[in-house]
Amino acid sequence: MTVTIRPRWEWALHDDGGVRLGEPVTPVFTSQFDAEQWLGEHWRSLAGSGAASARLHHDGAPVGSQLDLRIP
């Protein structure tokens, strides 16, 4: 029997001091596209909840640059 493991993409949210937040919690996605689309739709509410930045993780490893979520 072969078990197929789907890739896991998720956002790590950080406060102004760079500390990873436990809340709000982001969903886990099976594609980078879905993860990025979700952040594009929700970044304002995340910023309103205290998140200052977000960084995408793929199977637990950081990917790309940290994104600023602060509202200008």
N, CA, C and O atoms as a GROMACS GRO file, in nm:
protein
  288
    1MET      N    1   0.084  -0.118   0.000
    1MET     CA    2   0.000   0.000   0.000
    1MET      C    3   0.089   0.125   0.000
    1MET      O    4   0.181   0.137   0.081
    2THR      N    5   0.061   0.216  -0.090
    2THR     CA    6   0.136   0.340  -0.101
    2THR      C    7   0.053   0.454  -0.043
    2THR      O    8  -0.065   0.470  -0.074
    3VAL      N    9   0.118   0.533   0.041
    3VAL     CA   10   0.052   0.647   0.100
    3VAL      C   11   0.102   0.772   0.029
    3VAL      O   12   0.223   0.797   0.025
    4THR      N   13   0.012   0.850  -0.025
    4THR     CA   14   0.047   0.975  -0.090
    4THR      C   15   0.038   1.087   0.012
    4THR      O   16  -0.066   1.108   0.074
    5ILE      N   17   0.147   1.158   0.026
    5ILE     CA   18   0.149   1.270   0.120
    5ILE      C   19   0.139   1.399   0.039
    5ILE      O   20   0.220   1.424  -0.050
    6ARG      N   21   0.040   1.478   0.071
    6ARG     CA   22   0.021   1.604   0.001
    6ARG      C   23   0.113   1.710   0.062
    6ARG      O   24   0.138   1.710   0.182
    7PRO      N   25   0.163   1.800  -0.023
    7PRO     CA   26   0.244   1.909   0.032
    7PRO      C   27   0.160   1.997   0.123
    7PRO      O   28   0.039   2.012   0.104
    8ARG      N   29   0.226   2.053   0.221
    8ARG     CA   30   0.157   2.141   0.316
    8ARG      C   31   0.215   2.280   0.306
    8ARG      O   32   0.335   2.301   0.322
    9TRP      N   33   0.128   2.374   0.279
    9TRP     CA   34   0.165   2.515   0.274
    9TRP      C   35   0.086   2.587   0.384
    9TRP      O   36  -0.035   2.569   0.395
   10GLU      N   37   0.154   2.668   0.464
   10GLU     CA   38   0.085   2.744   0.567
   10GLU      C   39   0.161   2.873   0.595
   10GLU      O   40   0.281   2.885   0.568
   11TRP      N   41   0.089   2.969   0.651
   11TRP     CA   42   0.145   3.099   0.682
   11TRP      C   43   0.184   3.106   0.829
   11TRP      O   44   0.108   3.064   0.915
   12ALA      N   45   0.302   3.158   0.856
   12ALA     CA   46   0.344   3.191   0.992
   12ALA      C   47   0.324   3.341   1.007
   12ALA      O   48   0.377   3.420   0.929
   13LEU      N   49   0.248   3.381   1.106
   13LEU     CA   50   0.219   3.522   1.131
   13LEU      C   51   0.304   3.571   1.247
   13LEU      O   52   0.324   3.499   1.345
   14HIS      N   53   0.354   3.694   1.236
   14HIS     CA   54   0.442   3.752   1.338
   14HIS      C   55   0.392   3.889   1.380
   14HIS      O   56   0.327   3.960   1.303
   15ASP      N   57   0.424   3.926   1.506
   15ASP     CA   58   0.389   4.060   1.554
   15ASP      C   59   0.500   4.159   1.516
   15ASP      O   60   0.595   4.123   1.447
   16ASP      N   61   0.487   4.283   1.562
   16ASP     CA   62   0.586   4.387   1.529
   16ASP      C   63   0.726   4.353   1.577
   16ASP      O   64   0.824   4.397   1.518
   17GLY      N   65   0.736   4.275   1.683
   17GLY     CA   66   0.866   4.236   1.737
   17GLY      C   67   0.925   4.112   1.673
   17GLY      O   68   1.034   4.069   1.710
   18GLY      N   69   0.853   4.054   1.577
   18GLY     CA   70   0.902   3.934   1.510
   18GLY      C   71   0.867   3.804   1.578
   18GLY      O   72   0.913   3.698   1.535
   19VAL      N   73   0.786   3.810   1.683
   19VAL     CA   74   0.744   3.690   1.755
   19VAL      C   75   0.628   3.623   1.681
   19VAL      O   76   0.531   3.688   1.643
   20ARG      N   77   0.640   3.492   1.661
   20ARG     CA   78   0.534   3.419   1.591
   20ARG      C   79   0.408   3.416   1.676
   20ARG      O   80   0.412   3.387   1.795
   21LEU      N   81   0.297   3.447   1.612
   21LEU     CA   82   0.167   3.450   1.680
   21LEU      C   83   0.101   3.313   1.680
   21LEU      O   84   0.110   3.239   1.582
   22GLY      N   85   0.035   3.280   1.789
   22GLY     CA   86  -0.044   3.157   1.797
   22GLY      C   87  -0.185   3.180   1.743
   22GLY      O   88  -0.250   3.087   1.696
   23GLU      N   89  -0.231   3.303   1.752
   23GLU     CA   90  -0.362   3.344   1.701
   23GLU      C   91  -0.345   3.472   1.623
   23GLU      O   92  -0.265   3.556   1.666
   24PRO      N   93  -0.409   3.495   1.516
   24PRO     CA   94  -0.503   3.405   1.450
   24PRO      C   95  -0.429   3.290   1.381
   24PRO      O   96  -0.312   3.302   1.344
   25VAL      N   97  -0.498   3.180   1.365
   25VAL     CA   98  -0.443   3.061   1.301
   25VAL      C   99  -0.483   3.062   1.154
   25VAL      O  100  -0.597   3.092   1.120
   26THR      N  101  -0.388   3.028   1.068
   26THR     CA  102  -0.419   3.022   0.926
   26THR      C  103  -0.445   2.876   0.886
   26THR      O  104  -0.395   2.785   0.951
   27PRO      N  105  -0.521   2.856   0.780
   27PRO     CA  106  -0.544   2.720   0.732
   27PRO      C  107  -0.416   2.660   0.672
   27PRO      O  108  -0.319   2.731   0.648
   28VAL      N  109  -0.418   2.530   0.650
   28VAL     CA  110  -0.311   2.460   0.580
   28VAL      C  111  -0.362   2.432   0.440
   28VAL      O  112  -0.475   2.388   0.422
   29PHE      N  113  -0.277   2.457   0.341
   29PHE     CA  114  -0.316   2.446   0.200
   29PHE      C  115  -0.236   2.336   0.131
   29PHE      O  116  -0.128   2.299   0.176
   30THR      N  117  -0.291   2.285   0.021
   30THR     CA  118  -0.220   2.181  -0.056
   30THR      C  119  -0.147   2.240  -0.176
   30THR      O  120  -0.079   2.167  -0.248
   31SER      N  121  -0.161   2.372  -0.199
   31SER     CA  122  -0.087   2.434  -0.308
   31SER      C  123  -0.043   2.575  -0.266
   31SER      O  124  -0.109   2.641  -0.186
   32GLN      N  125   0.068   2.616  -0.320
   32GLN     CA  126   0.119   2.750  -0.293
   32GLN      C  127   0.021   2.855  -0.345
   32GLN      O  128  -0.002   2.957  -0.280
   33PHE      N  129  -0.036   2.830  -0.461
   33PHE     CA  130  -0.132   2.922  -0.519
   33PHE      C  131  -0.248   2.948  -0.423
   33PHE      O  132  -0.286   3.063  -0.400
   34ASP      N  133  -0.306   2.841  -0.368
   34ASP     CA  134  -0.419   2.857  -0.275
   34ASP      C  135  -0.378   2.936  -0.151
   34ASP      O  136  -0.455   3.019  -0.103
   35ALA      N  137  -0.259   2.910  -0.100
   35ALA     CA  138  -0.210   2.981   0.018
   35ALA      C  139  -0.194   3.130  -0.011
   35ALA      O  140  -0.235   3.215   0.069
   36GLU      N  141  -0.135   3.162  -0.126
   36GLU     CA  142  -0.114   3.301  -0.161
   36GLU      C  143  -0.246   3.373  -0.189
   36GLU      O  144  -0.262   3.490  -0.154
   37GLN      N  145  -0.338   3.304  -0.252
   37GLN     CA  146  -0.469   3.364  -0.280
   37GLN      C  147  -0.541   3.393  -0.148
   37GLN      O  148  -0.602   3.499  -0.133
   38TRP      N  149  -0.535   3.301  -0.054
   38TRP     CA  150  -0.601   3.320   0.075
   38TRP      C  151  -0.544   3.441   0.147
   38TRP      O  152  -0.619   3.522   0.202
   39LEU      N  153  -0.411   3.455   0.148
   39LEU     CA  154  -0.350   3.570   0.215
   39LEU      C  155  -0.393   3.700   0.148
   39LEU      O  156  -0.420   3.799   0.216
   40GLY      N  157  -0.401   3.700   0.016
   40GLY     CA  158  -0.446   3.818  -0.056
   40GLY      C  159  -0.586   3.860  -0.018
   40GLY      O  160  -0.619   3.979  -0.021
   41GLU      N  161  -0.669   3.764   0.016
   41GLU     CA  162  -0.808   3.793   0.054
   41GLU      C  163  -0.823   3.829   0.201
   41GLU      O  164  -0.921   3.895   0.239
   42HIS      N  165  -0.729   3.788   0.286
   42HIS     CA  166  -0.747   3.802   0.431
   42HIS      C  167  -0.643   3.890   0.501
   42HIS      O  168  -0.649   3.904   0.623
   43TRP      N  169  -0.548   3.948   0.428
   43TRP     CA  170  -0.440   4.018   0.496
   43TRP      C  171  -0.488   4.135   0.582
   43TRP      O  172  -0.431   4.162   0.687
   44ARG      N  173  -0.592   4.204   0.539
   44ARG     CA  174  -0.641   4.318   0.618
   44ARG      C  175  -0.697   4.274   0.752
   44ARG      O  176  -0.670   4.337   0.855
   45SER      N  177  -0.774   4.167   0.753
   45SER     CA  178  -0.830   4.120   0.881
   45SER      C  179  -0.719   4.063   0.969
   45SER      O  180  -0.726   4.075   1.091
   46LEU      N  181  -0.617   4.002   0.910
   46LEU     CA  182  -0.504   3.952   0.989
   46LEU      C  183  -0.428   4.068   1.052
   46LEU      O  184  -0.390   4.062   1.168
   47ALA      N  185  -0.407   4.174   0.974
   47ALA     CA  186  -0.339   4.292   1.027
   47ALA      C  187  -0.421   4.355   1.139
   47ALA      O  188  -0.366   4.401   1.239
   48GLY      N  189  -0.552   4.356   1.122
   48GLY     CA  190  -0.640   4.409   1.226
   48GLY      C  191  -0.640   4.325   1.353
   48GLY      O  192  -0.677   4.373   1.460
   49SER      N  193  -0.598   4.200   1.340
   49SER     CA  194  -0.591   4.109   1.456
   49SER      C  195  -0.454   4.110   1.522
   49SER      O  196  -0.430   4.034   1.615
   50GLY      N  197  -0.363   4.195   1.473
   50GLY     CA  198  -0.232   4.208   1.537
   50GLY      C  199  -0.115   4.148   1.461
   50GLY      O  200  -0.002   4.156   1.508
   51ALA      N  201  -0.139   4.090   1.345
   51ALA     CA  202  -0.029   4.035   1.266
   51ALA      C  203   0.039   4.148   1.189
   51ALA      O  204  -0.028   4.224   1.118
   52ALA      N  205   0.171   4.159   1.202
   52ALA     CA  206   0.245   4.263   1.132
   52ALA      C  207   0.311   4.209   1.005
   52ALA      O  208   0.340   4.284   0.912
   53SER      N  209   0.336   4.077   1.003
   53SER     CA  210   0.400   4.017   0.885
   53SER      C  211   0.360   3.870   0.874
   53SER      O  212   0.311   3.810   0.969
   54ALA      N  213   0.383   3.816   0.755
   54ALA     CA  214   0.353   3.675   0.729
   54ALA      C  215   0.465   3.616   0.645
   54ALA      O  216   0.525   3.683   0.561
   55ARG      N  217   0.493   3.489   0.669
   55ARG     CA  218   0.592   3.418   0.588
   55ARG      C  219   0.537   3.281   0.555
   55ARG      O  220   0.489   3.209   0.643
   56LEU      N  221   0.544   3.246   0.429
   56LEU     CA  222   0.493   3.118   0.383
   56LEU      C  223   0.590   3.006   0.419
   56LEU      O  224   0.712   3.021   0.407
   57HIS      N  225   0.535   2.894   0.463
   57HIS     CA  226   0.615   2.775   0.495
   57HIS      C  227   0.564   2.658   0.411
   57HIS      O  228   0.444   2.639   0.395
   58HIS      N  229   0.658   2.581   0.358
   58HIS     CA  230   0.626   2.462   0.280
   58HIS      C  231   0.681   2.341   0.355
   58HIS      O  232   0.802   2.327   0.371
   59ASP      N  233   0.591   2.256   0.401
   59ASP     CA  234   0.629   2.139   0.481
   59ASP      C  235   0.720   2.177   0.597
   59ASP      O  236   0.815   2.106   0.629
   60GLY      N  237   0.690   2.292   0.660
   60GLY     CA  238   0.762   2.336   0.778
   60GLY      C  239   0.882   2.426   0.753
   60GLY      O  240   0.934   2.485   0.847
   61ALA      N  241   0.928   2.437   0.629
   61ALA     CA  242   1.044   2.520   0.597
   61ALA      C  243   1.000   2.653   0.539
   61ALA      O  244   0.911   2.656   0.453
   62PRO      N  245   1.061   2.765   0.583
   62PRO     CA  246   1.023   2.895   0.529
   62PRO      C  247   1.055   2.905   0.380
   62PRO      O  248   1.156   2.853   0.333
   63VAL      N  249   0.966   2.973   0.308
   63VAL     CA  250   0.980   2.990   0.163
   63VAL      C  251   0.966   3.139   0.132
   63VAL      O  252   0.873   3.203   0.179
   64GLY      N  253   1.056   3.192   0.054
   64GLY     CA  254   1.043   3.331   0.011
   64GLY      C  255   1.067   3.431   0.122
   64GLY      O  256   1.119   3.397   0.229
   65SER      N  257   1.029   3.552   0.096
   65SER     CA  258   1.051   3.663   0.188
   65SER      C  259   0.931   3.681   0.282
   65SER      O  260   0.820   3.637   0.254
   66GLN      N  261   0.958   3.746   0.393
   66GLN     CA  262   0.852   3.782   0.486
   66GLN      C  263   0.774   3.899   0.426
   66GLN      O  264   0.833   3.992   0.372
   67LEU      N  265   0.642   3.894   0.436
   67LEU     CA  266   0.556   3.996   0.378
   67LEU      C  267   0.500   4.088   0.488
   67LEU      O  268   0.453   4.040   0.591
   68ASP      N  269   0.505   4.216   0.465
   68ASP     CA  270   0.454   4.316   0.558
   68ASP      C  271   0.302   4.321   0.545
   68ASP      O  272   0.249   4.334   0.434
   69LEU      N  273   0.231   4.311   0.657
   69LEU     CA  274   0.084   4.315   0.657
   69LEU      C  275   0.029   4.444   0.713
   69LEU      O  276  -0.093   4.463   0.716
   70ARG      N  277   0.117   4.533   0.760
   70ARG     CA  278   0.067   4.655   0.821
   70ARG      C  279  -0.005   4.741   0.718
   70ARG      O  280   0.040   4.755   0.604
   71ILE      N  281  -0.115   4.797   0.760
   71ILE     CA  282  -0.196   4.881   0.673
   71ILE      C  283  -0.130   5.019   0.664
   71ILE      O  284  -0.106   5.083   0.766
   72PRO      N  285  -0.101   5.065   0.541
   72PRO     CA  286  -0.032   5.195   0.526
   72PRO      C  287  -0.117   5.312   0.572
   72PRO      O  288  -0.072   5.426   0.565
   0.00000   0.00000   0.00000
